[in-house]
Amino acid sequence: MPLRTYAKKEARAASSVSRTLSGERPAQEDFVKNLLHDAGQPPRPPLPEEESARVWALFRKDEESRMDPASRIRLLERSRRELEERVRELEDSRAVADTDGTAAELDSLRHRLHQREQELARVEQERDQLARRIGKLLAEAGLRDGRGPVVIRSSFARWYDPEAGDRGLYWPAYADLLARRGWQPSRVADLDEATDQVVEKLADPSAAEAYQAKGLVITPVGSGASAHITGTAAKAVDAGYRLVIVLTGPSNTLRYQRQRTLDRDLVGRENILRGADESEDSEYGDDPDWFKADGFLRHGRRPASEGSFDIVRLTTRDNDYAFLRQSLAALEFEKRMPQLPLHDPENLHATAVRLMVVKKNKTILSKLVKDLQSIQTPLAEIPTLIIDDGTEWGQGVVNTHRKATGTGKAGFTSVQAAMADLLALLPRAQYVAYATSPFVGTLMDPTASEDLFPRDFIVSLPRPAGYVGVEDFHDIGSDVPEERRTYANSPEKAHVRNIVLRDKDDDQGERQAMDMFVLTGAVKLYRAARGGGEVGTDYRHHTMIVHSSDHVTRKREQAARLRRLWYEGSYDRADGLVRLRELYERDVEPVSCERADGLPVPESFDELAPYVVAAWSRIDSDGNAVVIESGSTHDEHGGYELDFTRRHVWKILVCGSRLSHGGTVEGLTVTYQGPRTDSAVALAGMGRWAGFRVGYRDLMRLYFARVPDDAGGGLFHAFAAIFRDQLSFQEDLARYAVEVDGRPQLTPAQVPALLAQHLGAVDPEQRRNALFNAELVEIRSPGRWIEPLVHPVDAAAKARNVRQWRPLLDVLAEPRVLSGRSTSVRARTGLVPHARLMHVFSELEGTGPQLRPHLRYLEQLGREPGGQWLLVVPQPAGDGPTASVLGSEPLPLFRRARRANWRHGFGRITNPSHESAVEGAVGGADGALSLLGAALLYPIHEGDDGSVKEGEADPSQIVMGVGIYTPAKEEGPLLRFVSVHSP
């Protein structure tokens, strides 16, 4: 058969077949099988199944060894798909066998079932091993596409082998529990990898020499940090850590939630009961998960009785450490070999773990320090893991506004000092902090937090699948023009409702938010009744948050106002239903039709109406639809304790900032912030939007009500600007985490300098600190926009900056259209010589800390003569304001808002659709132009309308905002630092 004919039959390229037959390319398994079949050789006796499997295993091993990582990934993916298909076949056949037996065949049936279950377990184990190998290869090949954790690290001694598992009990048990709860193997594998990245950077618990590793884990808010904390603790105790201290925020609710999670997913029923009869009263006897097969972890027997080790709790669900009436004997560690230290492997793996979940409270931490000082076990021998789950309680933990007062503990808060004492007491303690933002005190103010600085590693976890984040509610980075935005292409249009009230007494905003809460509750009940889509829930929880104040009196006043509106709502009468119909047809129905993603949507309000009354009834089931959230289990102000584990919660919650910093609000669907909301509470609480909103993502609504000329109306966009900063910083971490020539571009000690560059400046007091020992002198940004957001507010400085730009404005030609990937923009453009643009950048005032490190890179682009830059001034559609600037041709004047209390910085200057068009123009430019990049210029007018006189703008009221773009290309290291020595 001719080669081309054979290649066509096999659906392969003839050149590929030729190279395979000649030995230039490794042959794939299916190609070899088909070739042998088609060769027409006389049939030979088949090899035994075992021998055949061995031959093909050798073939695959040889094939894999000659492949690059990407090809090996494809091979392993194919093998995994084959294994998963085999798993499905075995499951189907087992199901048939389970139901296809007779009394005469019972013994044979049992034997067949046993064999199939064994084979199924073996195949599943092999599949999971392949998934893990693929994950590592993906990381090696750089193909994770941002899904893997980003790691910034110092050098560390490798000791942790996650594949060993010879003493592993708690991590395998936890991974199995997650699988039984419905986690996909890929999601478990991602958690496995992410926790490995932390545990491997801790010190070896059995090492002869003690070392304290300190790190920070950054997780998207509401993205499942609990799973990472539990997984990290599980692997740490399996590896040998024997004292685990988990620090939470200062409320009882936060401590309760963390204790319950660890008890359920790590400790397990047998360690909780500790030999007590199951019929006896248990602290979790009122918890539904206590009785579920996939609820509280079950070991079968006490782990110690099976040759492993127990976990002994020193705190319980209802009792913090300070209230636990136990003797100090509970803190004493037993030694199998008394003559050896506790950290010796002979003792370590036979010793029970001590676990405590403690509020970050000075009194409680001081009691713990005192008790540790009183035990007989030498503290230097105890491998300890301290997990700080309350990093973001800034005012109680790290005061980022406090100036350094010297060395030692003089600049510490009382809680911080107690934490430092705890670390000093335990030489083998490892400190791992968790935060939802990189802008935490330990990075922003290293002077105030030397003992807590993450000197060894920073791990930034990715956004998990199914997660709803801030970007799902805001048009961050959207290149869709505002006039073309719809419910389908604009998250902000679909989910955010900005309402302007007549005055502070106008209750229309609260009324509409409350109506939406009832309507969305009705849709949830409708979906629960109809099923379908991804919904496998009965919607146990449905909540609305009204952000109020931290003052008890003001929260009570807000709650009373809402209760009045609730009782006047007439949700079970005709007039109320008429109002809800209008809101449903105007808002809920059109949004859900675009964004329900296959979930049931009522065809009309009439179909939904019966569920409206049912939702109203459920919300008001105890006669108290509106409650004041309390962070305490014993609240003297009549607050409502949030407990999502023991009861269904369908409530309107009036909240302050305490809830905003940590506790999970299940079923959160509607939030409201009005003119009576304290701004600090509003900003703190915005992160509560995020989380896993399974089955009701399309129903979420964010209400922002304000009175005319109220500056608080920009809170949503202020939060979006903060989030954009965080996102940009974390994207930079990902870029700089890639090693160059086997060496890291960025270490944890250099992160504060990078963070300061994002924030625009560095306090002189911080500069003096030894921890802040690196200055960022160069950032290479090919393919990324550089956007200095900090500009002077001083009128004279603004005027001097405008004068620097003025000569360049003469190169601008008549407007033309620039086209990008999906958008186009009219703009005036011109070409500027490299040296002239660099001179302007170097002379600008007030942008130095943000622009200076980029400028060194930009200057180097002009090494070859003749380099030019494309200067672009967008021309907005319509009849917007224009003015001459120092005698220039008329230019469009833009409006941009500065952010309060942020070093005079703007939230955003460039428009994403403009950026896209400029990128297209640069990419399609004639090579003869020697185009180095583009500068996108925005004349921002900060004066009132009357300051433009006779078509001439006052330069002292103009800020020349700019975005800078250079085409992507391969480069060396993207960062360069120099050392800064303390005086």
N, C-alpha and C positions, 0 to 999 in steps of 0.2 A: 504494500500500500504506500503511495507517495506520502512524503512527510507532511505536505500541506493538507492533503486529504485527511490524514490521521489527526493533525492538529485541529482541523475544523470539526471532526467528529467529537473530539474531546473538549471542544469549546475553549481552546487555548491558542495563544499566538504561536505561529510557526517558529519564530526566532526563539521563544521560550522553550519549546519542545526540543529544538536543535541543541540549545545550550545544555539542557538537562541530559540529553542522550550522550553528549560529548563529555559530560562530567564537569562542565564549567559552573553549573548551578546545581545545588542539592536537590535530589528528587523528593517530592512529597509522597506520603504514604499511599494516598488514593491513586496517584499517577502510577506507582509501581504495581499496585494490585491490578489496575486496568490493563497495563502493558503486558503483564504475565498472562492475563486472561486472553488478551487479543493475539498474543504470539502464537497460539495454537499448539503449544507443546503437548506431547502425550501426557495424560494425567498421571501423576505420581501418587503414591499412598500419602494421604494427608498426615502432617505432623500431629502428634498428640497436642491437645489444647494447651497444656502447660508449656510445652516446648515452643509452640507457635507464639504464645504470649511473650516468651523470653526473647525470641528473635525480633519480634516487632518492637519490644522495649529497647533492644540494642540499636535497632534502626532509628527509632525516635531520638535516642540519646545522641547518636552520631549526627543526625540531622540538626538537632537543636544546638549542638556544640559549634556548628559552622555558621550559625545565623547571627545576624545583628539583633540587638534587643527588640526592635520593632517586629521583625519577622518571628522571633521566638514568642512574642506576645500573641501574634496571630495563630501560631501553632497551638499554644496553650489554650487560647480561647476556643479553638475548634475542639480540642480534647475535652475541655470542660463542658461544651455543649453536648458532646456525645455522652459524657457521664450523666449530665442532667436528664437527657432523654432516657438513659438506662434507669435512672432513679424513678422517673415517672412510670416506666413500664413495670418496674418491680412493685411500685405502690398500687398500680391498677391490678396487677395479678394477685397481690396480697388481699386487696379488697374483695376480689372474686372468691378467693379461697376462704376468706372469713365468712362468706355467706353461702358457700356451695358445698357444705359438708352434710353427710348423713351419719347415723349412729354407727353403721358398719365401717365407715371410712375414718372415724374420729382419730384413731391413733396415727394413721398415715398422714392425715391432715395436719395434726400437731407437729409432726416431724417436718413436713414441707414448710409450714409457717416459720418454724425455728430457723431452717436453712435460709429462707428468703430474708428474714429479719437480720441474720448475720451478714448476708451479702449486701443488704441495703445499708447497714451501718458501715461496712467497709467502703462501699462506693461513696457514701456521703463524706466519710473522713478523707478519702482521696480527693474528692471535689473541693473540700474546704482547703486542703493543702495547696491545690492548684490555684485557688483564688488568692491565697496569700502570696504565692510565688509570682502570680501575675501582677499583684499590687506592687511588689518590690521592683519588678521589671519595668512597670509603668513609671515609677519614680526614677529609675535609672535612665530610662529613655527620654525623660522629660515630657511624657505624654499625659500627665494627670490633668492638664487643662485647669489648674487651679484647685482641683478637688482635694489634694493632699494638704496636710498641715505645713505651714511655713515655719522653718526653724532657724533662729539666729542663736548661735552657740559659741562658747569658748571651747578650748580643747578639753577633752575629758578622757579618762581611762575607761576603756571598754571592758565591761565585766558581765553585762546582762545578756543572756542568751534566751530569747523568747521561745526558741524551738525546743529547749531542753525539756521543760515541763515535768521533770521527774518528781518534783515536790509540789507541783501545781495542783491546787484544789479549788481555790475561790474564783480565780479568773475563768477556768473552764466551766464551773458551775454557773457563773454569771452569764457567760456567753450562751450557754445552753438555755438559760431562763429567757434571755432576749429572743432567741430563736423561737421558743414556744409562745412568746407574746406576739409573734408575727413579724419580727425584724427579718429583712432579707439578708441572705449571706453576705452580699456586698456591703451592706450597712454595718454588720457586725465586723467584717474585715476592716472597714474604715476606722471603726472605733479601736480595733486591735492595733492598727498601725499608729493611730494618734496617741494612744496611751503608751505604746512602746517608746515614742519619741520623748516622753517625759521620764519614764522609769529608767531608761538606759543612761540618762544623764545625772541620776542621783548617784551618791557614793555607794560602793559595795558595802552592804551591811555587815559582812563578815571580815572586812579588811582589818589588818592589824593597826593601821594608822587611821585616826578619825579625820573626816573631812565634812564640812557643811556645804552642800550644794544649795543654791537658791535660784529659783526660776519663776517665770510669769507665764500663765496660759491665758490667751485672749480668745474669748468665745463670743460669737454673735448673741445678743441678748435674746433669751428665751429659746435658744437653739439646742438645749439638751446638755448643758454643762453638768447636770447631775449624773448623766451616764458616764461622762469622762471622769468625774471625780470618783465615782464608784469603781470604774474600771482601773483607774490608777491605784486606788487603795487596794483593790483585789490583787493586782500584780505585785504591789509592794509587799504585802504580807506574805504572798507566796514566795517572794525572793528573800524574805528574812526580817523585814521591819516588824518590830514587836510592840511599839507604842505608836498609836495613830491618834493625833489630836486634830479635830476638824473645827475651825473657828468660823462662826457665822456672824451675820449682822446682829445688831443689838436687840432685836425684837424676839419675843417668844415664838411668834409664828414662823419666822425664818429658821430658828433652831429646831422647832418641831418638825418642819418639813424635811430638813436635812437628816435629822435623826431617824425619822420614819423611813426615808428612802434607803439609808444605809442598813437599817434593820431588815427591811424587806428584801433588798437585792444583794446584800453582802453577808450580813450576819446569819440570817436564816432562822427558821423556827426552832431547830434543836438547840442552837446557842442561846436563843431567847428564853426558852423554857428551862434549859439546864437541868433536865431530869424530872421536872415537875410533871404531874399528870395533866394530860391535855384537857381533862374535864375541869381542872381547877381554873379559877379566874386568871385571865391573862390581860395585860395592859392593852392588847390588841384584839380582845374578844369582841369589841364593837366595830372592828374594821372589816369591811366586806372582803378585802384582799387576803385576810388571814385564812379564809376557808377555800380560796380558789386554788386550783392546781397550778396556774401560772401567776399566782399572787406572791405570797411570801416564799422565798427560796426554801426548798426542802433538801436536806442532805441525806435523809434516810435514817441516819443515826448520828450521835454526837461525833464530830470529826476525830476527836482524840481517841475514841474507842476503835477507830479504824486505822490507827497508826499515823494520823495527821495531827493537827492542832486546832484548838477551839479559839473563838473570839469572845473575850469577856468584856461586857459593856460596863463602863463606869458612869455612864449617864443613860437615862431611859427616855421614853417618849415624853413624859410629863415632868421630868426632873433634870435640871441642869446640874453641873458638877457641884456648885456651891450648896445645893439642897439635897445632895445624895448622902444618906446616912449609912455610910459604909466605913469600916475600919481601914486603916492604912494598909492592912494586909492585902487588900485588893490590888494595891499598886506594887506589891512585892513580886518579883519575877523568879519563878522556880528554875533551878539549874539541875540538869541531869548529871553533870560532871562539875561538882562544886569547885574543884581546883582550877578550872578553866574559866575565862571570862564569858559573860553571857553572849557576846557576839561571836564566839567560836562556833563553827558549824555543829559541833557535837551537842551544844546546848541550844543553839538558836532554833533549830527546826523541831525541837520537842517542846518548846515553850509557847504557852498561849499568848495570843495578841491581846493587848488592852486597847480598847477603843473608847473615845469620849468625844462628844459633840458639844461645844462650849460657845456661849455668846461672847463677843468681844466686849467685855465689861471688866473694868479695872478690879472690882472686888472679887469676881470669880477667878480671873487670871492670877491675882495675887494669892488666893487660896490654893490654887493648883501649884504655883511655884513653891509655896510654903510646904505643902504636902510632899512634893517631890524631894525637897531638901531633907525630909524626915525619914525617908525609906532607907533600908539597909542595902539594897542593890546599888552598886556604884553607878552613878548617872553616866559616867563616861563610857559605860559598856552597853548602853541601851540604844539600839538602832531605832530612831524616831522619825516619823513622817508628820510634819505639820502642814495641813492644807488650810489656806486662808480663803474662805468663801465669802468674805465680807470686805474685800479690798476697797470697794467704792464708797464706803461710809466715810467720806473725806473729812468732815468736821470733827468726827469722833476718833479718827485714826491717823490720818496724815493731813496736816494743815498746809496746803499748798500755797497759802498766802503768807505764811510766817517766814520772816527772814532768818537766816542761819545765825545762831548765837555762839558758834564755836564748836568744839569737838565734844565728845561724850554724849550725854543724854539731855543736855540743857535745852536743845531745840525740840524735844519730843513732847507729844501729848502724853497724858497719863496711860492711856491704853497702849500707845506705841512703846512707851518705856517698859510696860509690863511684858509686851511681846518680846522686846529685846532681852529682858531678863530671862525669859523662858528659853530663848535660843542660846544665851550664854551659859545656861545651866546644863544644857544637853549637847555636848560636843559632837555627837553623831546625829543631830537633828537635821533633817532636810526640810527646806521651806519652799512650798509651792503655792503661789498666789493665783487666784482666778479673778478675771475682770472681763467686763463686756466692752471695754474701751482701752486703747493704748494710753489715753490721757489720764493716767492714774498717778497718784502722788509719788509712788516709788520710782517713776520715770521722769515726771515733771519736776520733782523737787528732791533730787538725790541727797542734798544737804540734810534734809529733814528725815531721811529714811535710809541712812547708810546701812544699818543692820538688816534691812529688808530689801535692798537693791538686788534685782535678779541678775547677778553677775555671771551666772553660768549658762542660762538659756532663756530664750523667749520663744514660745510656741504660739503661733496664730492659727486657730482652727478654721477650716473653711465653712461656708454656709452649707448645711446639710440638705439633702433632697427633701422636698416637701415643706421646707421652711418658708415662712412668710416674714420678710424683713422690712426695714424702713423703706428700702427702695421699691417695695411693692405698693407703697402708698404715695409715693412722690415721683414726679417726672424728672428725676435726677438723670442727667445725661441724655434726655430725649432730644432727638433731632427733628421731631415732628413739630411744625409751626403751631403756635397756640391756637390759631383759628381753625386748624384742621384736627384738633384733638377730639376724640370721641370716647365713649365708655369702653370701647374695645382696645384703643391704642394708648389711653392715658390712665394710669393708675390713680392719679390725683383726681381726675374728673369723676372716676368711678367711685372713689371711696371717701374723699374729703369734701366737707360741706362748710363753707365760710358764710356766716350769717352776720349781717349788720343790724344791730338793734337800735331802737329809738333812744333808749337810755338804759341805765343799769337795772331799772325795775321792769323792763320789758322781758316777759317770760317766754317769748315765742321760740327762742333757741332751745331752751330746756323742754318745752312742749314737743317740738319736732323731734328732738333726740329721744325723748321718752316714747313717742309714737313709733319711731323706728325700732326701738327696743322691743316693743310688743309685736310689731309686724315680723321682725326677724325671728323672734321666738316662735311665732305661728308657722313660719316657713320651716324652721327646724322640726317642729312636730309633724308637719306635712311630710317632710322627707323621711322622718323616722317611720311614719306609717306606710309610705310608698316604697321605701328601700331604693335600691339601684345605685348606680355610680360607685363611688368609693366609700360610701357610708356604711360602716359596720358598727354604728353607735346608736344609743338611745338618747343622746344629747343630755347626759346627766346634769350638765351645767350650762347656764346661760346668764351672762353677767354684763352689766353696764357700769362704767366708772365715771363718776362726776368728780373732777379734780377740784378741791376746795382750798383748804388752808391747814396748817399745822396747829392752829389755835382751836381748842375744843369748842369754844363758844361759836366761832364762825362756822365750824362744821355742823353744829346743831342747828344753826339758823338756816344753813343750806338744806339740811335734811328736812326741816319743817316746811320749807318752801316747796321742795319736791313732793312731799307727802300731800300737800294741798293740791298740787297739779295732778297728782295721781288720782285722787278721789274725785276731782272735777273732770277727769278724762272721759268718763262715760264709755268705757271700753266694751261694756256688755249691752249698750243701748244704741238705738238707731243713729243719733247724732254723732256719737263717737265713731261708729262704723263708716259713716259718710266721710268723715275726716281721714280715716285710715285708707279708705278706698282711693282717695285722691293722691295720697302719698305713695301708695303701692303702685298705682299706674304711672305716676310721674317719676318715681325713683327706683323702687325695688325691682319691679318687673323689667324695665329696660336694661338695668345693670346686670341682673342675673341672666337674662337672655343672652348677653354677650360673654359672661364670665362664669357661669355655673359649671362649665366643663363637664357636662353629662349628668349633673345632678338634677333631680326632679324640680321643675318649676311650675307652679300652678298656672293653668291656662287663663284664669281670670281671678278677680278678687272674690267672686262668688264661690269659687272652689276652695279658696283659702279661708273664708269667713268662719266656718265652724272651728278652725284651729286658732283663730284669734281669741275667741272666748276661752278656749282651753289654755292658751298661753297666759292670758290675763289671770286666770284662776290659779295657775301654777305659781306665777310670780307673787301673787297675794295670798298664798295658801295659809300662811300663819297670821294674816292681817297686817303684815309689816313688809310692804314691797320695797321700801327705802330704808337702808341701814347704814350706820356709820361703821366703817371698817376699823377694827382694832388690831394692833400688833401684839396684844397681850392676851393670855388665856384668863387673866384675872383683871379685867378692865373696870376701874372704878367709875368711868364716865359712861357706862352703858353701851360700849362699843360691841360690834358684832364680830365674833371670832370666825375667821375664814378657815373652814375645815372641809376641803373638797374630798376627803377620803371616806368620811363617815356619813355624809348626807348629800343630797342633791342641792345645789345652790343656784336658784333663779332669783337674782336680786339686783337692785340698783345700789351700788356701793358709793358712799361719799368718802373720799380718801384724801389724805395729806401725802407728804413726801415719804413717810416711813415705808409704805407699801411699795413705792416706786423703785426703791433701790434693791429689791431682791425677790420678794415673794411671788410665786406664780399665781396668776389669776386665771383659772380654768374657764373656758367658755366665753372669754371676753369678746364681745361683738360690737359694742358701741362705746365710745368715749366722748366726753363733753368737757370743754374748757371754755369758760365765759369770762365776762369782765370782773366777776367776783373771785376768780381763781388767782391765787398768789402766783406770780411769774416763776418763782423758784420751784414751786410745786409743779407747775405746768411743764417746765423744761425737764425736771427730774422724772416725770411720769410718762413722757412720750415713748420711752423704750418699751413700755408695757404692750404696745401694739403688736410687737413681734412675737413669733412663736409658731407652733404647729396648729393650724386652724383647719383641721380635717373636717370636711363636710359643710363648711360655712364660710369659706374664704371670700366668696362673692358678696356675702351679707355684711361684711365689716364696714362700719362708718365712723369717721372721725369728725366731730363737730367743733368748730371754732367760732364762737360768737363774740362780737365786740361792739362797742359803741362807736359812733363816728369820731375820727381823729384820735382813736385810742392806739397808742404805740404797741400795745400788747397784741394787736391783730397780726403782727408779724412773727408770732412765736413759732408757728408751724415752719415757716421758712427759716427762722433762726436755728431751729433744731435740724432742719435739713442741711443747713450749712455746716453745722457741727458734725453731722454724720458724714458729709462729703469730705471733710478734713480727715476723719477717721479712716474712711475708705481709701482716700489717696495715700495716707500714711501706710496702711496695711498693704496696698498694692506696691508701694516702694519696698516694704520689707520683703515681699515675695520676689521682687526683682533682685534685690541685693543678697538674698539668701543663697543664690546660685554661686557655687564656688568657682573661682577662676584659677587655673593651674593648681588645683588641689588645695587652695587656700581660701578662707572665707573673706568676702568683701566687707563684711560688717560683723562686729562682735557686740555682745550686750553692753559692754562699756562705752561703745560709740553711739548707741541708740539715743541717749539724751541729746546729743548734739544734732542728730538727724531730726528728732522730734522738735527741738527748738527751731530748726530751720523751717519746719512746717508751721510753727506757731508765730514765726516772724521775728523773734528776738530772744536774747538770753539775758537774764538778770545778772548784773555784775556780782551780786552776792553768790549766785550759783556758780559763776565762772571761777570764783576763788576756791571752790571745793575740789578736793583731790579726786572725787568720783567723776567730776565733769572734766576729765583730763584729755579730751580730744576735741579738736575743732574741725568741722567739716569744711574743707577748702575747695572741693571740686565734685560736681555731680554731672555725669554724662547722661543725657536724656534723649537719645535718638528715637524718633517715632512717638514721642510723648510731648504733650503740651506743657509748657512752662508758663505759669500764670501767677505773677506776684500779686498778692491780695492786699498787702500792707502799703499804704500810701500816706503821705503827710496830710495833716489837717490844718496846719499853719498856712494862712493865705499867702504869705510871701514865698514859702517853700513851694507851694503849688504853682505859683506864677513862674518861679525860676525853672521848674520842670517843664512847663509849657514852652518857655523860651528855648530850652534844649531841643524840643521836638520841632519847633517852628520851621527851620530850614528844610527839613525832610518833607514837609507837607507840599512843597512846590513840585515834587515829582509826581503827584497824583494826577492821573488822567481822568477823562470823562468816565462815568459809570459803565461797567460791562457786567455780564453774567458769569459767575464762577459756578461750576457744577461739581457736586460731590457724588458719593455713592447713591444717595437717595434724595438729596436736596440740592437746591441751587440758591444763590443769593446775588443780588445786585450790589456791586461794590466799586469804589474808586481804587485803582491800584497804580503802583509805580515801582521802579527798581531803584534800590539804594545800595551803594557800594558798601562792602563789608566793614571797612574801617570807619566810615561815617556812622553806621548804626552802632557799632561797638563803642564809639566815643560817647554817643547819647546815653547808652545803657550805663556806662561807667560814671557819668556825671549826674545821674538821677539821684535825688535826695529821698530818703525815707523808705527805700525798697531794699537797702543793702543786705540785711540778714537773709532775705528770701532769694534775692537775685544773684548775690555775689558768688555762691558756689557754682551756679550754672554759667556765670559769665566767663569763668576760666575755660570751661569747655567750649563755649561759643566762640571765644577769641581764637582758639586753636583751629577752628574750621577754615579760617582764612589763610592757612599757610601757603596755599597756591594763589598766585596773583589772578585778579579778575573776578573773584567771587562776589556775588550779589545776593541781595535779599528782596523778596517780594513784600512790599508794604501794602496793606489792605485796610481800607476803612469801609465797613458795611454801610449800605444805604437802605434803611428800613422802608418797608412798603407803607404807603399812605402819606399823609401830610404832617409828619412829625416836625418838631422844632429844629431849625438850622440856624447857624450863626457863623460869622467869620471869627477866626482866632488870630489875633495879632496881624490882621490884614490878609489872612489867607482866603482862598476861595471858601464859600459857605460849606460848612461841615455839619452832619447830623449831630444833635446833642442827645446823649443817652442818660437815662436815670438808673442808678444802682444804689442799693441801700448798704450803709455800713453796719457792721455788727457791734452791738453794745459790749463794752468791757472786753474788747479783743484787740488791743493795740492798733486801733484805727483801721482794722482790716475790713474788706468787703466780703460778702458771702460768695459771690460769683461775679465775674466780669464778662468772660466770653460766652457766646451762645453756641451750644453743641452743633446746631445746623450750620452755623457759620464756619466752625472748625472743620466739619466734614467737607464743605465746599472748598476751603483753602487747601486741605490735604489733597483733594483731587487736582487742584490747579498746580500744586508743587509737583505731584507725581507725574502729571502729564506735560510738564514744561519741556521746552526744547533744550537738549543737552548743551547747545552752544551758549546758552545764557549763563552757565556756571552757577546755577541757582543753589544756594546753600540752605535756604529755608524761607520762612515767612514770619512777618510780624503783623498781628491782627490788632488794629488800633481802635480804641473806643474813647472819644472825647466825652467824659462824664461831667454833666453840669450839676453842681451842688448848690447853686444859688437859687433864689426864687425867680419866678418868671420875669419879674420886673428888672432883674439885673442884666438882661440882654437889651442893650439900647442901640437903636438904629442898626440892628443886624450884627452888632459886634458884642461878643461875649467877654466878660471880665476874666482875664486869665487866672486871677486869684480864686475864682469860683470853678475852675476846670481841673479835673484830674484826668491825665492821659493814661487810661488803663490799657494794658497790652497783654496779649497772649503770644507766645513764641513757639514756633514749630520747626523741627528739623527732621528730615526723612529718616526712617529706620535703616540701620545698617549694623553689621557685626562690629563689635568693639571689644576692648579688653575690660578691665575692672570699671564698674560704673561709679565708684565712690573713691575719694582719696581724703584721708585725714592727716592732721599733724598733731603732735602731742602738745599739750598745754600744761606747763608745770605750775603748781601752786607756789605762791611766793612764800 
